[in-house]
Amino acid sequence: MNKRTILSVICLILGSCCILLTLNAPNGFTVGMYLVVGVCAIVLGIVGLRLNRK
């Protein structure tokens, strides 16, 4: 496994953790922040894995 694969997997894990944190968020602003960060991290992880396979 190279660095890009490891970073992509870490991004996917962090993104899913952020989306799970939205269930316990105290107000709407933090729900939005967790969702935005989680979705961005998941997208970066998927893009990194796709680029790594080419």
N, C-alpha and C positions, 0 to 999 in steps of 0.2 A: 504494500500500500504506500502510495506516495503522499506528499503533504496536501495536495489538492483534495484527494479523497478523504483524508482525515478531517480537514477543515469543513468539507461539505457535510460529512456526517455530524460533526459538532454543530453546524448551523441547523441541520434538521432537528437535532435533539433540543437545542435551545428554542427553536421556533415552536415545537410542540409543547415545551414547558411553558412558554409565554402564553400560548392559547389556553392551556389548562389553568393558568393563573387568572384568566378573565372570569372564571367561575367564582373566585373569592375576592374580586376587586370591590373596593368600598363604594366607588362612585363612577359615573359615566365617563369622566375624563380618563381615569386609569384603565377602564375597560377598553377605550379607544386606543390608548397608547400600547397596551399589551397586544391588542389585535394587530395593530400596524407593525410593531416590532416582530411579532410572531410570524405574520404572513411574509414580511420581507426576508426574515431568516430562512423560512422554508423555501421561498423562491430562490434565494441565493444558493442554498444547498442543492436544490434540484438542478439549477443551471450549472453549478460546479461539477456535479456528477455527470451530466450530459456532455460537458466539454471534455471531461476526463476520458470518456470512452471513445472519443473521436481521435 
